[in-house]
Amino acid sequence: MINKKFREPAHGDAGFDCSGLTQAAYAAAGIRLPRVAQDQYNAAPHVPDRAPLLPGDLVFYGTPTHVHHVGLYVGGGRMIDAPRPHEPIREEPVRFAGDDYLGAALPVAVGR
């Protein structure tokens, strides 16, 4: 369920791509993120490789110099994901066979 503060695209808009969704979700919490997945990866403090993911973490796919996708971790090994504009937002596993999972980041400072 999406919080009412979270503004979905207006009727007729293309909808969210992955980084637009994460940007809008964090904006609803008063936190500014860059617009594209690569810039979000570059800007946010990275979660240590073996640290457990926490709800709200951004999860990235690609390589450090070519991040092509970002999702929002919700717990239980799952994320909220906007695959591309004109497709529904979905919940799915963070890890799957053949993925190119890069790592996670949390744009706010919290103890881990």
LONU-351402 format. One record per atom (N, C-alpha, C): atom name; x, y, z. Coordinates in steps of 0.02 Angstrom, whole numbers. Example, Ala and Ser with C-alpha at 12.3 -4.5 7.8 and 13.67 -1.06 7.14 Angstrom:
2
{atom N; x 660; y -284; z 390}
{atom CA; x 615; y -225; z 390}
{atom C; x 660; y -165; z 390}
{atom N; x 642; y -112; z 354}
{atom CA; x 684; y -53; z 357}
{atom C; x 645; y 2; z 394}
***
This chain:
112
{atom N; x 42; y -59; z 0}
{atom CA; x 0; y 0; z 0}
{atom C; x 45; y 62; z 0}
{atom N; x 30; y 109; z -42}
{atom CA; x 70; y 169; z -48}
{atom C; x 42; y 223; z -3}
{atom N; x 85; y 256; z 35}
{atom CA; x 67; y 310; z 79}
{atom C; x 32; y 365; z 40}
{atom N; x -18; y 397; z 69}
{atom CA; x -55; y 450; z 34}
{atom C; x -12; y 510; z 18}
{atom N; x 43; y 521; z 56}
{atom CA; x 88; y 576; z 40}
{atom C; x 125; y 563; z -25}
{atom N; x 130; y 500; z -44}
{atom CA; x 167; y 480; z -104}
{atom C; x 125; y 496; z -164}
{atom N; x 150; y 539; z -207}
{atom CA; x 111; y 561; z -265}
{atom C; x 125; y 518; z -325}
{atom N; x 74; y 482; z -348}
{atom CA; x 82; y 442; z -408}
{atom C; x 74; y 487; z -469}
{atom N; x 100; y 465; z -526}
{atom CA; x 92; y 506; z -587}
{atom C; x 18; y 517; z -603}
{atom N; x 4; y 574; z -632}
{atom CA; x -65; y 591; z -651}
{atom C; x -89; y 546; z -708}
{atom N; x -154; y 540; z -714}
{atom CA; x -184; y 500; z -767}
{atom C; x -157; y 523; z -835}
{atom N; x -137; y 476; z -875}
{atom CA; x -111; y 492; z -941}
{atom C; x -35; y 497; z -942}
{atom N; x -2; y 505; z -883}
{atom CA; x 70; y 506; z -881}
{atom C; x 98; y 436; z -894}
{atom N; x 160; y 433; z -912}
{atom CA; x 192; y 369; z -927}
{atom C; x 202; y 327; z -864}
{atom N; x 202; y 359; z -806}
{atom CA; x 214; y 323; z -744}
{atom C; x 287; y 326; z -725}
{atom N; x 306; y 284; z -678}
{atom CA; x 374; y 285; z -652}
{atom C; x 420; y 238; z -689}
{atom N; x 483; y 259; z -695}
{atom CA; x 536; y 212; z -708}
{atom C; x 567; y 198; z -639}
{atom N; x 618; y 155; z -636}
{atom CA; x 644; y 133; z -571}
{atom C; x 669; y 190; z -528}
{atom N; x 710; y 234; z -556}
{atom CA; x 739; y 287; z -515}
{atom C; x 688; y 342; z -500}
{atom N; x 639; y 351; z -543}
{atom CA; x 586; y 398; z -529}
{atom C; x 544; y 375; z -470}
{atom N; x 532; y 309; z -465}
{atom CA; x 496; y 282; z -408}
{atom C; x 534; y 292; z -343}
{atom N; x 598; y 275; z -342}
{atom CA; x 637; y 283; z -280}
{atom C; x 643; y 357; z -262}
{atom N; x 651; y 400; z -311}
{atom CA; x 656; y 471; z -298}
{atom C; x 590; y 497; z -268}
{atom N; x 534; y 476; z -295}
{atom CA; x 469; y 499; z -269}
{atom C; x 456; y 471; z -199}
{atom N; x 475; y 409; z -187}
{atom CA; x 465; y 380; z -120}
{atom C; x 505; y 417; z -68}
{atom N; x 567; y 432; z -82}
{atom CA; x 608; y 469; z -33}
{atom C; x 586; y 541; z -28}
{atom N; x 562; y 571; z -82}
{atom CA; x 537; y 640; z -79}
{atom C; x 477; y 644; z -32}
{atom N; x 435; y 591; z -32}
{atom CA; x 377; y 590; z 14}
{atom C; x 399; y 591; z 87}
{atom N; x 461; y 568; z 99}
{atom CA; x 489; y 569; z 167}
{atom C; x 532; y 630; z 179}
{atom N; x 534; y 676; z 130}
{atom CA; x 572; y 738; z 138}
{atom C; x 646; y 731; z 122}
{atom N; x 665; y 678; z 86}
{atom CA; x 735; y 667; z 69}
{atom C; x 743; y 671; z -7}
{atom N; x 790; y 714; z -28}
{atom CA; x 801; y 724; z -100}
{atom C; x 852; y 673; z -125}
{atom N; x 836; y 642; z -181}
{atom CA; x 881; y 596; z -216}
{atom C; x 893; y 622; z -286}
{atom N; x 952; y 607; z -314}
{atom CA; x 963; y 623; z -385}
{atom C; x 912; y 586; z -429}
{atom N; x 907; y 603; z -491}
{atom CA; x 855; y 576; z -534}
{atom C; x 870; y 507; z -562}
{atom N; x 930; y 491; z -582}
{atom CA; x 943; y 427; z -616}
{atom C; x 978; y 377; z -569}
{atom N; x 969; y 312; z -584}
{atom CA; x 996; y 259; z -542}
{atom C; x 1071; y 266; z -529}
{atom N; x 1109; y 281; z -581}
{atom CA; x 1182; y 288; z -572}
{atom C; x 1198; y 343; z -522}
{atom N; x 1164; y 400; z -528}
{atom CA; x 1177; y 455; z -482}
{atom C; x 1154; y 439; z -411}
{atom N; x 1099; y 402; z -404}
{atom CA; x 1077; y 381; z -338}
{atom C; x 1129; y 334; z -307}
{atom N; x 1156; y 288; z -346}
{atom CA; x 1209; y 243; z -321}
{atom C; x 1271; y 282; z -299}
{atom N; x 1290; y 330; z -340}
{atom CA; x 1350; y 370; z -325}
{atom C; x 1341; y 415; z -264}
{atom N; x 1280; y 437; z -251}
{atom CA; x 1268; y 487; z -198}
{atom C; x 1256; y 457; z -129}
{atom N; x 1229; y 398; z -125}
{atom CA; x 1207; y 371; z -61}
{atom C; x 1261; y 329; z -28}
{atom N; x 1266; y 331; z 38}
{atom CA; x 1313; y 287; z 73}
{atom C; x 1296; y 214; z 61}
{atom N; x 1345; y 175; z 42}
{atom CA; x 1333; y 104; z 26}
{atom C; x 1328; y 62; z 90}
{atom N; x 1285; y 13; z 87}
{atom CA; x 1278; y -36; z 141}
{atom C; x 1335; y -85; z 134}
{atom N; x 1370; y -101; z 189}
{atom CA; x 1424; y -151; z 184}
{atom C; x 1399; y -216; z 154}
{atom N; x 1441; y -249; z 114}
{atom CA; x 1421; y -309; z 76}
{atom C; x 1386; y -362; z 117}
{atom N; x 1409; y -376; z 176}
{atom CA; x 1380; y -431; z 215}
{atom C; x 1328; y -407; z 266}
{atom N; x 1315; y -343; z 268}
{atom CA; x 1264; y -317; z 314}
{atom C; x 1195; y -335; z 289}
{atom N; x 1149; y -350; z 335}
{atom CA; x 1080; y -365; z 313}
{atom C; x 1047; y -303; z 284}
{atom N; x 1005; y -314; z 235}
{atom CA; x 966; y -260; z 207}
{atom C; x 910; y -241; z 255}
{atom N; x 894; y -177; z 255}
{atom CA; x 840; y -151; z 297}
{atom C; x 788; y -118; z 253}
{atom N; x 724; y -119; z 273}
{atom CA; x 673; y -84; z 234}
{atom C; x 694; y -12; z 222}
{atom N; x 686; y 10; z 161}
{atom CA; x 705; y 78; z 141}
{atom C; x 771; y 80; z 104}
{atom N; x 812; y 27; z 109}
{atom CA; x 874; y 25; z 71}
{atom C; x 859; y 27; z -4}
{atom N; x 901; y 60; z -41}
{atom CA; x 898; y 58; z -114}
{atom C; x 941; y -1; z -137}
{atom N; x 916; y -42; z -182}
{atom CA; x 954; y -99; z -208}
{atom C; x 968; y -86; z -281}
{atom N; x 1031; y -97; z -300}
{atom CA; x 1055; y -78; z -367}
{atom C; x 1078; y -138; z -406}
{atom N; x 1073; y -131; z -473}
{atom CA; x 1092; y -183; z -520}
{atom C; x 1136; y -153; z -574}
{atom N; x 1188; y -190; z -594}
{atom CA; x 1234; y -168; z -645}
{atom C; x 1305; y -172; z -619}
{atom N; x 1345; y -125; z -639}
{atom CA; x 1415; y -119; z -616}
{atom C; x 1424; y -50; z -585}
{atom N; x 1478; y -40; z -547}
{atom CA; x 1487; y 26; z -517}
{atom C; x 1487; y 84; z -566}
{atom N; x 1506; y 72; z -628}
{atom CA; x 1507; y 126; z -678}
{atom C; x 1448; y 123; z -726}
{atom N; x 1406; y 72; z -719}
{atom CA; x 1347; y 67; z -763}
{atom C; x 1289; y 36; z -724}
{atom N; x 1260; y 75; z -678}
{atom CA; x 1202; y 53; z -641}
{atom C; x 1141; y 63; z -686}
{atom N; x 1104; y 10; z -698}
{atom CA; x 1048; y 14; z -744}
{atom C; x 980; y 6; z -711}
{atom N; x 979; y -11; z -645}
{atom CA; x 915; y -22; z -612}
{atom C; x 921; y -11; z -537}
{atom N; x 867; y 13; z -506}
{atom CA; x 864; y 23; z -434}
{atom C; x 794; y 4; z -410}
{atom N; x 791; y -27; z -351}
{atom CA; x 727; y -43; z -320}
{atom C; x 729; y -21; z -247}
{atom N; x 673; y -27; z -213}
{atom CA; x 666; y -6; z -144}
{atom C; x 652; y -68; z -102}
{atom N; x 699; y -86; z -58}
{atom CA; x 692; y -145; z -17}
{atom C; x 637; y -136; z 34}
{atom N; x 594; y -188; z 41}
{atom CA; x 538; y -184; z 87}
{atom C; x 541; y -237; z 142}
{atom N; x 591; y -281; z 140}
{atom CA; x 598; y -334; z 190}
{atom C; x 583; y -402; z 161}
{atom N; x 604; y -453; z 197}
{atom CA; x 590; y -522; z 175}
{atom C; x 621; y -541; z 109}
{atom N; x 676; y -507; z 90}
{atom CA; x 708; y -522; z 26}
{atom C; x 672; y -495; z -35}
{atom N; x 626; y -447; z -24}
{atom CA; x 586; y -420; z -78}
{atom C; x 595; y -345; z -86}
{atom N; x 578; y -321; z -145}
{atom CA; x 583; y -249; z -160}
{atom C; x 521; y -227; z -198}
{atom N; x 509; y -162; z -196}
{atom CA; x 460; y -129; z -239}
{atom C; x 499; y -106; z -300}
{atom N; x 472; y -117; z -358}
{atom CA; x 509; y -109; z -419}
{atom C; x 464; y -78; z -473}
{atom N; x 490; y -30; z -508}
{atom CA; x 456; y -3; z -567}
{atom C; x 499; y -22; z -627}
{atom N; x 480; y -74; z -663}
{atom CA; x 523; y -98; z -716}
{atom C; x 536; y -47; z -771}
{atom N; x 485; y -10; z -790}
{atom CA; x 491; y 43; z -840}
{atom C; x 425; y 79; z -846}
{atom N; x 425; y 140; z -874}
{atom CA; x 362; y 176; z -883}
{atom C; x 312; y 133; z -921}
{atom N; x 249; y 143; z -909}
{atom CA; x 192; y 108; z -940}
{atom C; x 184; y 36; z -914}
{atom N; x 224; y 16; z -865}
{atom CA; x 216; y -50; z -835}
{atom C; x 200; y -41; z -761}
{atom N; x 160; y -86; z -733}
{atom CA; x 141; y -78; z -662}
{atom C; x 200; y -85; z -615}
{atom N; x 196; y -48; z -560}
{atom CA; x 244; y -56; z -506}
{atom C; x 230; y -124; z -475}
{atom N; x 282; y -160; z -455}
{atom CA; x 272; y -228; z -430}
{atom C; x 317; y -241; z -370}
{atom N; x 301; y -293; z -334}
{atom CA; x 343; y -318; z -280}
{atom C; x 373; y -383; z -305}
{atom N; x 439; y -391; z -295}
{atom CA; x 473; y -451; z -319}
{atom C; x 535; y -464; z -279}
{atom N; x 565; y -523; z -286}
{atom CA; x 627; y -538; z -250}
{atom C; x 684; y -492; z -270}
{atom N; x 727; y -476; z -221}
{atom CA; x 786; y -436; z -235}
{atom C; x 836; y -476; z -277}
{atom N; x 845; y -539; z -258}
{atom CA; x 893; y -582; z -293}
{atom C; x 856; y -635; z -333}
{atom N; x 881; y -649; z -393}
{atom CA; x 852; y -700; z -436}
{atom C; x 907; y -728; z -481}
{atom N; x 895; y -786; z -509}
{atom CA; x 945; y -820; z -551}
{atom C; x 966; y -774; z -608}
{atom N; x 1032; y -766; z -615}
{atom CA; x 1059; y -727; z -670}
{atom C; x 1058; y -652; z -660}
{atom N; x 1040; y -629; z -599}
{atom CA; x 1038; y -557; z -588}
{atom C; x 1109; y -528; z -588}
{atom N; x 1113; y -463; z -594}
{atom CA; x 1178; y -428; z -588}
{atom C; x 1175; y -379; z -529}
{atom N; x 1150; y -406; z -472}
{atom CA; x 1145; y -367; z -411}
{atom C; x 1212; y -337; z -394}
{atom N; x 1213; y -272; z -382}
{atom CA; x 1275; y -236; z -367}
{atom C; x 1282; y -225; z -292}
{atom N; x 1230; y -203; z -259}
{atom CA; x 1234; y -188; z -188}
{atom C; x 1178; y -141; z -168}
{atom N; x 1182; y -117; z -106}
{atom CA; x 1129; y -75; z -79}
{atom C; x 1159; y -12; z -50}
{atom N; x 1116; y 37; z -41}
{atom CA; x 1135; y 101; z -11}
{atom C; x 1075; y 127; z 29}
{atom N; x 1090; y 167; z 78}
{atom CA; x 1038; y 200; z 117}
{atom C; x 1052; y 274; z 118}
{atom N; x 1009; y 314; z 85}
{atom CA; x 1022; y 385; z 79}
{atom C; x 1019; y 426; z 144}
{atom N; x 1002; y 395; z 199}
{atom CA; x 1000; y 431; z 263}
{atom C; x 1050; y 397; z 311}
{atom N; x 1077; y 435; z 356}
{atom CA; x 1126; y 409; z 403}
{atom C; x 1090; y 375; z 462}
{atom N; x 1099; y 309; z 466}
{atom CA; x 1073; y 271; z 523}
{atom C; x 1126; y 222; z 544}
{atom N; x 1124; y 201; z 606}
{atom CA; x 1173; y 152; z 629}
{atom C; x 1159; y 84; z 599}
{atom N; x 1210; y 48; z 582}
{atom CA; x 1203; y -21; z 556}
{atom C; x 1243; y -66; z 600}
***
